[in-house]
Amino acid sequence: MDAVLVVNADLGPLHRVTVKHAIRMLCRRVAEIHEAEPDRVIGVFPLPRVVRLVRYVVTRWRFSAGPAWSRAGVLARDRRRCAYCDGAASTIDHILPRSRGGRNIWGNTTAACYACNQRKGDRTPAEAGMPLRREPVTPRWRGDGRPAGTGGGAGVRPGAAPAGPTIS
């Protein structure tokens, strides 16, 4: 079964839950059915597509920091293209090498092909004579709550449009 969208009392999307979890929320009366699957029921409840919380939940803190860094996120953000030669990338390169205190953060990492990563080695791009074709950026949240350009994310940004196909 598909996931059920949970929206706040003001109809702002929050996250997705399983159908089983949504039914539990309905039984506990913390949520009401906002949109249901026609002609399908689970016990006495119509099969929910969207449930609305009875009380408003404050979520300002939830998406203020941006998406968490991940290797897969960097590769997805850079569309698996090398930042040095624009070839197919399979590794992550630290612009300021980790041996010099570079951290795993969005602004210090970029996708790189194996050859360019080995050639650059333990140097900065300037020292290696390998300029970046594009500067790394921290992804922003998409309208459906997933980090833009990363293909992942766990939740829906408050005040965003309902989940569905989006082009970023």
SULKA-V694472 format. One record per pair of residues at least 4 apart in sequence whose ideal C-beta (glycine too) atoms are under 8 Angstrom apart, sorted by the first residue. I is the first residue (numbers start at 1). J is the second residue. If there is no record, write none. Layout:
# SULKA-V694472
I J
I J
This chain:
# SULKA-V694472
1 18
1 19
1 47
2 19
2 49
3 16
3 17
3 18
3 19
4 16
4 17
4 18
4 19
4 21
4 22
4 48
4 49
4 50
4 51
5 13
5 15
5 16
5 49
5 50
5 51
5 156
5 162
5 163
6 13
6 14
6 15
6 16
6 17
6 22
6 25
6 31
6 50
6 51
6 53
7 11
7 12
7 13
7 14
7 34
7 50
7 51
7 52
7 53
7 162
8 12
8 13
8 14
8 52
8 53
8 56
8 57
8 59
8 158
9 52
9 53
9 54
9 55
9 56
9 57
10 56
11 34
11 52
12 158
12 159
12 160
13 144
13 145
13 156
13 157
13 158
13 160
13 161
13 162
13 163
14 53
14 57
14 59
14 155
14 156
14 158
15 145
15 154
15 155
15 156
16 155
16 156
16 163
17 21
17 22
17 25
18 22
19 23
19 42
19 47
19 48
20 24
21 25
22 26
22 31
22 48
22 51
23 27
23 42
23 43
23 45
23 48
24 28
25 30
25 31
25 51
26 31
26 32
26 33
26 45
26 48
26 51
29 54
30 53
30 54
30 55
31 51
31 52
31 53
31 54
32 51
32 52
32 54
33 45
33 46
33 48
33 50
33 51
33 52
34 48
34 50
34 51
34 52
35 48
35 49
35 50
36 40
36 46
36 47
36 48
36 49
37 46
37 47
37 48
37 49
40 46
40 47
41 45
41 46
41 47
42 46
42 47
50 162
53 57
59 63
59 158
60 64
60 158
62 155
62 157
62 158
63 141
63 155
63 157
63 158
66 106
66 138
66 139
66 140
66 141
66 147
67 73
67 138
67 139
67 141
67 147
67 150
67 152
67 153
68 73
69 73
69 74
69 104
69 105
69 106
69 109
70 74
70 150
70 152
71 75
71 92
72 76
72 150
72 152
73 77
73 106
73 139
73 147
73 150
73 152
74 78
74 92
74 106
74 109
74 110
74 111
74 136
75 80
75 89
75 90
75 92
75 111
76 80
76 149
76 150
76 151
76 152
77 106
77 111
77 136
77 137
77 139
77 149
77 150
78 83
78 89
78 110
78 111
78 134
78 136
79 111
79 149
80 88
80 89
80 90
80 111
81 86
81 87
81 88
81 89
81 111
82 86
82 87
82 88
82 89
82 111
82 112
82 113
82 116
83 89
83 93
83 110
83 111
83 112
83 116
83 132
83 133
83 134
83 136
84 93
84 112
84 113
84 116
84 120
84 125
84 130
84 131
84 132
84 133
85 113
85 115
85 116
86 133
87 113
87 115
87 116
88 113
89 111
89 112
89 113
90 113
90 114
91 111
91 112
91 113
91 114
91 117
92 109
92 110
92 111
92 112
93 109
93 110
93 111
93 112
93 116
93 117
93 120
94 98
94 102
94 104
94 108
94 109
95 102
95 107
95 108
95 109
95 110
95 124
95 125
95 132
95 136
96 100
96 101
96 102
96 108
96 124
97 102
97 122
97 123
97 124
98 102
98 103
99 122
100 122
102 108
103 108
104 108
104 109
105 109
106 136
106 137
106 138
106 139
107 136
107 137
107 138
108 136
109 136
110 132
110 136
112 116
112 117
112 120
113 117
114 118
115 119
116 120
116 130
119 128
119 130
120 125
120 128
120 130
121 128
123 127
123 128
124 128
125 130
125 131
125 132
126 131
132 136
139 147
139 148
139 149
139 150
140 147
140 148
141 145
141 146
141 147
141 148
141 153
141 157
141 160
142 146
142 147
142 148
142 153
142 157
142 160
142 166
142 168
143 157
143 160
143 161
143 166
144 156
144 160
144 161
144 162
144 163
144 164
144 166
145 153
145 155
145 156
145 157
145 160
145 163
146 150
146 151
146 152
146 153
147 152
147 153
148 168
149 168
156 160
156 163
161 166
